[in-house]
Amino acid sequence: MALSERSKNKGSSRTVILSSLMVVVVVLLVFLRKRR
């Protein structure tokens, strides 16, 4: 996680956050499915 890379790719930072959120949602869905 380099600060220089973050400042360079400001637009990509949004995609990274969205992708991370999607991964969290998928993990939660799988966890709930396994619980049931």
Buried (B, 14 or more C-beta within 10 A) or exposed (E): EEEEEEEEEEEEEEEEEEEEEEEEEEEEEEEEEEEE
